[in-house]
Amino acid sequence: MTPLFACFPVCMTFTVILFIALVVVVFDLTNRIPGDDEPTAPPVPRDPNQKMGPPPWWVFPLMLLAVAVFMAVCAWIWPE
C-alpha cells in the first residue's frame, strides 16, 4: 500500500502542472493581439505604456522542459 501513497503526490504534482499549462494555453489563444502575425515596421523607441504581445512560441515548451528536468533531478536526489 505504501507505493500507492508515494505515487499520489507525484501524480498530483504532474496533474497540476498539466492543468496550469492548459490554462496558460487557453488564455494565450483567447487573448491574441490582432496583427501579431504581420511583419512589423522598422524599430522605433517603444512607449512604456504600450501593451506587450505574448512571448515566442518556444518559451512555453522550454518552461515545461525545465520543470520536468527539475522534478527528475529532485526525484533522483530525494527518492521517496
Backbone as CSV, one residue per row, in Angstrom:
resi,resn,N_x,N_y,N_z,CA_x,CA_y,CA_z,C_x,C_y,C_z
1,MET,0.810,-1.197,0.000,0.000,0.000,0.000,0.857,1.267,0.000
2,THR,2.079,1.191,0.492,2.941,2.366,0.545,3.262,2.940,-0.832
3,PRO,3.578,2.116,-1.851,3.879,2.721,-3.163,2.702,3.527,-3.728
4,LEU,1.485,3.115,-3.409,0.323,3.864,-3.894,0.302,5.256,-3.277
5,PHE,0.546,5.357,-1.982,0.557,6.662,-1.338,1.764,7.487,-1.761
6,ALA,2.878,6.826,-2.081,4.062,7.546,-2.544,3.829,8.118,-3.936
7,CYS,3.040,7.434,-4.750,2.782,7.899,-6.106,1.808,9.075,-6.123
8,PHE,0.928,9.137,-5.154,-0.132,10.151,-5.162,0.397,11.579,-5.243
9,PRO,1.369,12.001,-4.403,1.856,13.389,-4.511,2.536,13.666,-5.856
10,VAL,3.263,12.685,-6.378,3.939,12.875,-7.657,2.910,13.014,-8.773
11,CYS,1.914,12.136,-8.783,0.874,12.207,-9.815,0.098,13.514,-9.718
12,MET,-0.200,13.949,-8.517,-0.933,15.208,-8.342,-0.078,16.393,-8.806
13,THR,1.220,16.339,-8.553,2.093,17.427,-8.989,2.086,17.546,-10.502
14,PHE,2.250,16.428,-11.203,2.243,16.471,-12.663,0.864,16.841,-13.205
15,THR,-0.181,16.435,-12.517,-1.537,16.815,-12.945,-1.733,18.319,-12.814
16,VAL,-1.261,18.900,-11.738,-1.382,20.345,-11.545,-0.541,21.099,-12.568
17,ILE,0.655,20.604,-12.871,1.482,21.247,-13.899,0.766,21.212,-15.240
18,LEU,0.155,20.076,-15.579,-0.593,19.963,-16.828,-1.783,20.920,-16.839
19,PHE,-2.490,21.015,-15.725,-3.642,21.918,-15.635,-3.209,23.371,-15.827
20,ILE,-2.127,23.768,-15.170,-1.626,25.140,-15.319,-1.200,25.393,-16.762
21,ALA,-0.560,24.406,-17.385,-0.150,24.554,-18.780,-1.364,24.738,-19.685
22,LEU,-2.418,23.983,-19.452,-3.625,24.125,-20.265,-4.280,25.491,-20.063
23,VAL,-4.294,25.989,-18.838,-4.860,27.313,-18.573,-4.054,28.385,-19.306
24,VAL,-2.728,28.260,-19.284,-1.885,29.233,-19.975,-2.143,29.202,-21.478
25,VAL,-2.264,28.009,-22.041,-2.515,27.887,-23.480,-3.863,28.485,-23.840
26,VAL,-4.900,28.192,-23.042,-6.239,28.721,-23.333,-6.230,30.248,-23.267
27,PHE,-5.612,30.822,-22.237,-5.579,32.281,-22.133,-4.740,32.900,-23.250
28,ASP,-3.691,32.203,-23.663,-2.873,32.728,-24.759,-3.662,32.733,-26.057
29,LEU,-4.445,31.705,-26.302,-5.205,31.635,-27.551,-6.385,32.601,-27.556
30,THR,-6.954,32.892,-26.396,-8.115,33.775,-26.365,-7.730,35.250,-26.303
31,ASN,-6.528,35.573,-25.885,-6.122,36.977,-25.743,-5.084,37.379,-26.773
32,ARG,-5.225,36.899,-27.983,-4.279,37.247,-29.046,-4.408,38.721,-29.402
33,ILE,-3.282,39.340,-29.694,-3.266,40.733,-30.120,-3.409,40.734,-31.639
34,PRO,-4.367,41.479,-32.193,-4.526,41.498,-33.645,-3.257,41.995,-34.331
35,GLY,-2.916,41.348,-35.420,-1.741,41.756,-36.171,-0.451,41.149,-35.679
36,ASP,-0.503,40.163,-34.787,0.723,39.537,-34.287,1.506,38.841,-35.395
37,ASP,0.815,38.292,-36.369,1.488,37.515,-37.405,1.981,38.377,-38.562
38,GLU,1.652,39.653,-38.564,2.079,40.538,-39.643,3.491,41.056,-39.362
39,PRO,4.263,41.322,-40.428,5.607,41.870,-40.198,5.530,43.251,-39.556
40,THR,6.493,43.550,-38.760,6.488,44.822,-38.041,7.223,45.895,-38.840
41,ALA,6.976,47.113,-38.487,7.659,48.256,-39.106,9.082,48.336,-38.558
42,PRO,9.913,49.173,-39.138,11.277,49.325,-38.597,11.221,49.704,-37.117
43,PRO,12.225,49.277,-36.357,12.195,49.528,-34.916,12.162,51.020,-34.584
44,VAL,11.306,51.341,-33.648,11.200,52.705,-33.129,11.241,52.606,-31.608
45,PRO,11.580,53.658,-30.920,11.560,53.586,-29.451,10.162,53.202,-28.956
46,ARG,10.137,52.245,-28.027,8.873,51.723,-27.523,8.329,52.620,-26.410
47,ASP,7.027,52.850,-26.471,6.344,53.596,-25.422,6.183,52.672,-24.208
48,PRO,6.593,53.089,-23.002,6.479,52.205,-21.834,5.036,51.799,-21.528
49,ASN,4.053,52.572,-21.960,2.652,52.228,-21.687,2.056,51.320,-22.754
50,GLN,2.834,50.954,-23.749,2.348,50.114,-24.837,2.123,48.682,-24.347
51,LYS,1.046,48.050,-24.826,0.744,46.678,-24.436,1.701,45.730,-25.156
52,MET,2.292,44.819,-24.404,3.247,43.877,-24.978,2.519,42.629,-25.461
53,GLY,3.038,41.985,-26.463,2.468,40.756,-27.001,2.955,39.540,-26.230
54,PRO,2.484,38.367,-26.623,2.921,37.145,-25.943,4.363,36.813,-26.295
55,PRO,5.018,35.987,-25.489,6.396,35.588,-25.800,6.418,34.666,-27.022
56,PRO,7.588,34.376,-27.549,7.673,33.453,-28.681,7.108,32.078,-28.317
57,TRP,6.738,31.301,-29.330,6.088,30.006,-29.096,6.993,29.030,-28.361
58,TRP,8.300,29.142,-28.485,9.206,28.158,-27.916,9.427,28.355,-26.421
59,VAL,8.954,29.449,-25.858,9.158,29.700,-24.429,8.343,28.712,-23.588
60,PHE,7.113,28.418,-24.011,6.240,27.524,-23.242,6.812,26.105,-23.153
61,PRO,7.193,25.450,-24.285,7.789,24.113,-24.155,9.089,24.129,-23.362
62,LEU,9.865,25.209,-23.482,11.108,25.305,-22.730,10.834,25.359,-21.222
63,MET,9.796,26.084,-20.828,9.434,26.148,-19.406,8.995,24.779,-18.895
64,LEU,8.173,24.072,-19.681,7.734,22.734,-19.269,8.919,21.778,-19.169
65,LEU,9.859,21.879,-20.107,11.040,21.030,-20.060,11.878,21.336,-18.821
66,ALA,12.016,22.608,-18.491,12.789,22.991,-17.306,12.144,22.441,-16.034
67,VAL,10.823,22.516,-15.942,10.129,21.975,-14.768,10.294,20.463,-14.705
68,ALA,10.160,19.778,-15.846,10.305,18.318,-15.865,11.720,17.900,-15.473
69,VAL,12.728,18.610,-15.967,14.116,18.287,-15.601,14.349,18.534,-14.119
70,PHE,13.828,19.634,-13.611,13.968,19.929,-12.180,13.322,18.838,-11.331
71,MET,12.113,18.403,-11.732,11.427,17.349,-10.967,12.204,16.034,-11.054
72,ALA,12.781,15.725,-12.222,13.556,14.492,-12.356,14.809,14.537,-11.486
73,VAL,15.474,15.690,-11.442,16.660,15.827,-10.596,16.274,15.693,-9.128
74,CYS,15.188,16.314,-8.732,14.736,16.198,-7.338,14.353,14.757,-6.997
75,ALA,13.707,14.052,-7.931,13.341,12.656,-7.688,14.585,11.779,-7.588
76,TRP,15.631,12.119,-8.328,16.846,11.325,-8.274,17.613,11.591,-6.971
77,ILE,17.605,12.861,-6.533,18.348,13.211,-5.306,17.587,12.745,-4.059
78,TRP,16.274,12.997,-4.029,15.457,12.639,-2.865,14.417,11.605,-3.261
79,PRO,14.808,10.324,-3.364,13.792,9.324,-3.734,12.805,9.140,-2.593
80,GLU,11.636,8.692,-2.959,10.580,8.553,-1.936,10.798,7.321,-1.116
